[in-house]
Every structure is written in structure tokens, then in C-alpha cells.
Amino acid sequence: MANNNKRRNNKMSVEEAGQKGGNTVSNKYDKDHFQEIGQKGG
């Protein structure tokens, strides 16, 4: 993953937005929550 420091108009790329959202969810829920989701499949 390349780090693009020359972003236009300070807009976030789709990749950066996805990573930010994933990190937010990861910080909000604990390991047990993700294990439960994984067992459901889906």
C-alpha cells in the first residue's frame, strides 16, 4: 500500500476511508464480538 502524501483538496481516498472506518469499529468492539460474528458466517 503506497502512502500518497499529495492528496488533492485534502479529500480522503476510498481506501483511507475504509481503513478509518475499520479501525473505528475495531476500537469500538472487543474480540468476542468479532468471534461471534465469524461463527454466524455471513
N, CA, C and O atoms as a CHARMM CRD file, in Angstrom:
* protein
*
  168
    1    1 MET  N      0.84800  -1.16000   0.00000 PROA 1      0.00000
    2    1 MET  CA     0.00000   0.00000   0.00000 PROA 1      0.00000
    3    1 MET  C      0.89800   1.23000   0.00000 PROA 1      0.00000
    4    1 MET  O      1.70800   1.42100   0.90700 PROA 1      0.00000
    5    2 ALA  N      0.74800   2.04800  -1.01100 PROA 2      0.00000
    6    2 ALA  CA     1.54300   3.25500  -1.13300 PROA 2      0.00000
    7    2 ALA  C      0.92700   4.37700  -0.30900 PROA 2      0.00000
    8    2 ALA  O     -0.29400   4.51200  -0.23000 PROA 2      0.00000
    9    3 ASN  N      1.77800   5.16400   0.29200 PROA 3      0.00000
   10    3 ASN  CA     1.30200   6.30600   1.06800 PROA 3      0.00000
   11    3 ASN  C      1.33700   7.52500   0.16700 PROA 3      0.00000
   12    3 ASN  O      2.41700   7.98900  -0.20000 PROA 3      0.00000
   13    4 ASN  N      0.18600   8.04700  -0.19200 PROA 4      0.00000
   14    4 ASN  CA     0.09200   9.17600  -1.10000 PROA 4      0.00000
   15    4 ASN  C     -0.03500  10.45200  -0.29000 PROA 4      0.00000
   16    4 ASN  O     -1.10900  10.76500   0.22500 PROA 4      0.00000
   17    5 ASN  N      1.06800  11.19400  -0.17800 PROA 5      0.00000
   18    5 ASN  CA     1.05500  12.42600   0.59900 PROA 5      0.00000
   19    5 ASN  C      0.55200  13.61600  -0.20000 PROA 5      0.00000
   20    5 ASN  O      0.36700  14.69700   0.35900 PROA 5      0.00000
   21    6 LYS  N      0.32700  13.44000  -1.49000 PROA 6      0.00000
   22    6 LYS  CA    -0.09000  14.54400  -2.34900 PROA 6      0.00000
   23    6 LYS  C     -1.57600  14.43300  -2.67200 PROA 6      0.00000
   24    6 LYS  O     -1.95900  14.36500  -3.84000 PROA 6      0.00000
   25    7 ARG  N     -2.39700  14.41600  -1.65200 PROA 7      0.00000
   26    7 ARG  CA    -3.84500  14.32200  -1.85500 PROA 7      0.00000
   27    7 ARG  C     -4.36900  15.66000  -2.33000 PROA 7      0.00000
   28    7 ARG  O     -3.89300  16.71200  -1.90500 PROA 7      0.00000
   29    8 ARG  N     -5.34600  15.61500  -3.20700 PROA 8      0.00000
   30    8 ARG  CA    -5.95100  16.82900  -3.73700 PROA 8      0.00000
   31    8 ARG  C     -7.06300  17.30200  -2.81200 PROA 8      0.00000
   32    8 ARG  O     -7.88600  16.50600  -2.35900 PROA 8      0.00000
   33    9 ASN  N     -7.08300  18.59400  -2.53800 PROA 9      0.00000
   34    9 ASN  CA    -8.14400  19.21800  -1.75500 PROA 9      0.00000
   35    9 ASN  C     -8.38700  18.53900  -0.41100 PROA 9      0.00000
   36    9 ASN  O     -9.49200  18.61100   0.12700 PROA 9      0.00000
   37   10 ASN  N     -7.38400  17.89100   0.12700 PROA 10     0.00000
   38   10 ASN  CA    -7.49000  17.20400   1.42000 PROA 10     0.00000
   39   10 ASN  C     -8.60900  16.17800   1.46200 PROA 10     0.00000
   40   10 ASN  O     -9.13300  15.87400   2.53400 PROA 10     0.00000
   41   11 LYS  N     -8.98100  15.64200   0.30400 PROA 11     0.00000
   42   11 LYS  CA   -10.01800  14.61300   0.26600 PROA 11     0.00000
   43   11 LYS  C     -9.41800  13.26800   0.62900 PROA 11     0.00000
   44   11 LYS  O     -8.25800  12.98500   0.33000 PROA 11     0.00000
   45   12 MET  N    -10.21800  12.45600   1.26900 PROA 12     0.00000
   46   12 MET  CA    -9.79600  11.12900   1.68900 PROA 12     0.00000
   47   12 MET  C    -10.09000  10.14000   0.56400 PROA 12     0.00000
   48   12 MET  O    -11.15300  10.19700  -0.05600 PROA 12     0.00000
   49   13 SER  N     -9.15800   9.24300   0.30400 PROA 13     0.00000
   50   13 SER  CA    -9.38800   8.22500  -0.71400 PROA 13     0.00000
   51   13 SER  C    -10.34200   7.16100  -0.15900 PROA 13     0.00000
   52   13 SER  O    -10.56500   7.07200   1.04900 PROA 13     0.00000
   53   14 VAL  N    -10.88600   6.37500  -1.05600 PROA 14     0.00000
   54   14 VAL  CA   -11.79700   5.29800  -0.64900 PROA 14     0.00000
   55   14 VAL  C    -11.05700   4.33100   0.27000 PROA 14     0.00000
   56   14 VAL  O    -11.61200   3.85300   1.25900 PROA 14     0.00000
   57   15 GLU  N     -9.81100   4.04900  -0.06200 PROA 15     0.00000
   58   15 GLU  CA    -9.01100   3.13800   0.75300 PROA 15     0.00000
   59   15 GLU  C     -8.80600   3.70000   2.16000 PROA 15     0.00000
   60   15 GLU  O     -8.93400   2.97700   3.14800 PROA 15     0.00000
   61   16 GLU  N     -8.48900   4.98800   2.24400 PROA 16     0.00000
   62   16 GLU  CA    -8.28200   5.61300   3.55100 PROA 16     0.00000
   63   16 GLU  C     -9.57300   5.64600   4.36100 PROA 16     0.00000
   64   16 GLU  O     -9.55000   5.42900   5.57300 PROA 16     0.00000
   65   17 ALA  N    -10.69200   5.91300   3.70600 PROA 17     0.00000
   66   17 ALA  CA   -11.97800   5.94300   4.39700 PROA 17     0.00000
   67   17 ALA  C    -12.32500   4.56500   4.94900 PROA 17     0.00000
   68   17 ALA  O    -12.79100   4.44200   6.08200 PROA 17     0.00000
   69   18 GLY  N    -12.09900   3.53800   4.14900 PROA 18     0.00000
   70   18 GLY  CA   -12.37000   2.17700   4.60100 PROA 18     0.00000
   71   18 GLY  C    -11.50500   1.78000   5.77900 PROA 18     0.00000
   72   18 GLY  O    -11.97400   1.14900   6.72600 PROA 18     0.00000
   73   19 GLN  N    -10.24200   2.15400   5.71300 PROA 19     0.00000
   74   19 GLN  CA    -9.33000   1.83500   6.80800 PROA 19     0.00000
   75   19 GLN  C     -9.73000   2.57200   8.08200 PROA 19     0.00000
   76   19 GLN  O     -9.69600   2.00100   9.17200 PROA 19     0.00000
   77   20 LYS  N    -10.11000   3.84200   7.94200 PROA 20     0.00000
   78   20 LYS  CA   -10.52500   4.62600   9.10500 PROA 20     0.00000
   79   20 LYS  C    -11.78500   4.02600   9.74300 PROA 20     0.00000
   80   20 LYS  O    -11.88100   3.91500  10.96500 PROA 20     0.00000
   81   21 GLY  N    -12.73900   3.64400   8.90200 PROA 21     0.00000
   82   21 GLY  CA   -13.96400   3.03700   9.41800 PROA 21     0.00000
   83   21 GLY  C    -13.70000   1.70400  10.09400 PROA 21     0.00000
   84   21 GLY  O    -14.27800   1.40400  11.13900 PROA 21     0.00000
   85   22 GLY  N    -12.82600   0.90600   9.49600 PROA 22     0.00000
   86   22 GLY  CA   -12.47700  -0.38700  10.08500 PROA 22     0.00000
   87   22 GLY  C    -11.79100  -0.23300  11.42400 PROA 22     0.00000
   88   22 GLY  O    -12.05900  -0.98700  12.36000 PROA 22     0.00000
   89   23 ASN  N    -10.91500   0.73500  11.51300 PROA 23     0.00000
   90   23 ASN  CA   -10.22700   0.98400  12.78400 PROA 23     0.00000
   91   23 ASN  C    -11.19700   1.46100  13.85400 PROA 23     0.00000
   92   23 ASN  O    -11.07400   1.08200  15.01800 PROA 23     0.00000
   93   24 THR  N    -12.15600   2.28600  13.46800 PROA 24     0.00000
   94   24 THR  CA   -13.15300   2.78700  14.41400 PROA 24     0.00000
   95   24 THR  C    -13.98600   1.64200  14.97400 PROA 24     0.00000
   96   24 THR  O    -14.21100   1.56600  16.18200 PROA 24     0.00000
   97   25 VAL  N    -14.44100   0.75300  14.09800 PROA 25     0.00000
   98   25 VAL  CA   -15.24000  -0.39700  14.52800 PROA 25     0.00000
   99   25 VAL  C    -14.40000  -1.31900  15.40900 PROA 25     0.00000
  100   25 VAL  O    -14.87500  -1.82800  16.42500 PROA 25     0.00000
  101   26 SER  N    -13.14900  -1.52600  15.00800 PROA 26     0.00000
  102   26 SER  CA   -12.25600  -2.38900  15.77500 PROA 26     0.00000
  103   26 SER  C    -12.04400  -1.85100  17.18600 PROA 26     0.00000
  104   26 SER  O    -11.98700  -2.62000  18.14600 PROA 26     0.00000
  105   27 ASN  N    -11.92900  -0.54300  17.30900 PROA 27     0.00000
  106   27 ASN  CA   -11.74800   0.05600  18.63500 PROA 27     0.00000
  107   27 ASN  C    -13.02800   0.03200  19.46100 PROA 27     0.00000
  108   27 ASN  O    -12.96900   0.02700  20.69100 PROA 27     0.00000
  109   28 LYS  N    -14.17200   0.01600  18.80700 PROA 28     0.00000
  110   28 LYS  CA   -15.45600   0.07300  19.49700 PROA 28     0.00000
  111   28 LYS  C    -15.83900  -1.27700  20.10300 PROA 28     0.00000
  112   28 LYS  O    -16.40100  -1.32600  21.19700 PROA 28     0.00000
  113   29 TYR  N    -15.54000  -2.37300  19.40200 PROA 29     0.00000
  114   29 TYR  CA   -15.94800  -3.70500  19.83500 PROA 29     0.00000
  115   29 TYR  C    -14.74100  -4.54200  20.23600 PROA 29     0.00000
  116   29 TYR  O    -13.61900  -4.28200  19.80000 PROA 29     0.00000
  117   30 ASP  N    -14.98300  -5.54700  21.07000 PROA 30     0.00000
  118   30 ASP  CA   -13.89700  -6.39100  21.53500 PROA 30     0.00000
  119   30 ASP  C    -13.79100  -7.66500  20.68900 PROA 30     0.00000
  120   30 ASP  O    -14.57800  -7.89600  19.77100 PROA 30     0.00000
  121   31 LYS  N    -12.81600  -8.45900  21.02200 PROA 31     0.00000
  122   31 LYS  CA   -12.51700  -9.69300  20.28700 PROA 31     0.00000
  123   31 LYS  C    -13.70900 -10.64900  20.26500 PROA 31     0.00000
  124   31 LYS  O    -13.98200 -11.27900  19.24300 PROA 31     0.00000
  125   32 ASP  N    -14.41000 -10.75700  21.37700 PROA 32     0.00000
  126   32 ASP  CA   -15.54500 -11.68500  21.46600 PROA 32     0.00000
  127   32 ASP  C    -16.64500 -11.32700  20.46600 PROA 32     0.00000
  128   32 ASP  O    -17.28200 -12.21400  19.89700 PROA 32     0.00000
  129   33 HSD  N    -16.86100 -10.06300  20.25700 PROA 33     0.00000
  130   33 HSD  CA   -17.87200  -9.60400  19.30300 PROA 33     0.00000
  131   33 HSD  C    -17.54300 -10.11600  17.90400 PROA 33     0.00000
  132   33 HSD  O    -18.42200 -10.61900  17.20300 PROA 33     0.00000
  133   34 PHE  N    -16.28600  -9.99100  17.49700 PROA 34     0.00000
  134   34 PHE  CA   -15.88900 -10.41800  16.16000 PROA 34     0.00000
  135   34 PHE  C    -15.90300 -11.94300  16.02000 PROA 34     0.00000
  136   34 PHE  O    -16.19500 -12.46900  14.94600 PROA 34     0.00000
  137   35 GLN  N    -15.59200 -12.63500  17.08800 PROA 35     0.00000
  138   35 GLN  CA   -15.67100 -14.09900  17.05800 PROA 35     0.00000
  139   35 GLN  C    -17.10300 -14.55100  16.88500 PROA 35     0.00000
  140   35 GLN  O    -17.36300 -15.50500  16.15200 PROA 35     0.00000
  141   36 GLU  N    -18.03300 -13.89200  17.53800 PROA 36     0.00000
  142   36 GLU  CA   -19.45400 -14.23700  17.42200 PROA 36     0.00000
  143   36 GLU  C    -19.94100 -14.00400  15.98300 PROA 36     0.00000
  144   36 GLU  O    -20.66600 -14.83100  15.43000 PROA 36     0.00000
  145   37 ILE  N    -19.55100 -12.90900  15.40000 PROA 37     0.00000
  146   37 ILE  CA   -19.93200 -12.61900  14.01600 PROA 37     0.00000
  147   37 ILE  C    -19.33600 -13.66900  13.08200 PROA 37     0.00000
  148   37 ILE  O    -19.99900 -14.13300  12.15500 PROA 37     0.00000
  149   38 GLY  N    -18.09100 -14.03700  13.33100 PROA 38     0.00000
  150   38 GLY  CA   -17.42400 -15.02800  12.48200 PROA 38     0.00000
  151   38 GLY  C    -18.09200 -16.38600  12.54600 PROA 38     0.00000
  152   38 GLY  O    -18.10800 -17.10700  11.54900 PROA 38     0.00000
  153   39 GLN  N    -18.63800 -16.75000  13.67800 PROA 39     0.00000
  154   39 GLN  CA   -19.32100 -18.04500  13.81100 PROA 39     0.00000
  155   39 GLN  C    -20.63400 -18.04300  13.05400 PROA 39     0.00000
  156   39 GLN  O    -21.07100 -19.08800  12.57200 PROA 39     0.00000
  157   40 LYS  N    -21.26400 -16.89400  12.94100 PROA 40     0.00000
  158   40 LYS  CA   -22.52900 -16.80500  12.20300 PROA 40     0.00000
  159   40 LYS  C    -22.30500 -16.97400  10.71600 PROA 40     0.00000
  160   40 LYS  O    -23.19800 -17.42200   9.99600 PROA 40     0.00000
  161   41 GLY  N    -21.13100 -16.62200  10.25700 PROA 41     0.00000
  162   41 GLY  CA   -20.83300 -16.69500   8.83000 PROA 41     0.00000
  163   41 GLY  C    -21.50500 -15.55000   8.11200 PROA 41     0.00000
  164   41 GLY  O    -22.33700 -14.95100   8.79300 PROA 41     0.00000
  165   42 GLY  N    -21.35200 -15.19600   7.09200 PROA 42     0.00000
  166   42 GLY  CA   -22.11600 -14.23400   6.50800 PROA 42     0.00000
  167   42 GLY  C    -22.19700 -13.03200   5.93600 PROA 42     0.00000
  168   42 GLY  O    -23.28400 -12.60800   5.54300 PROA 42     0.00000
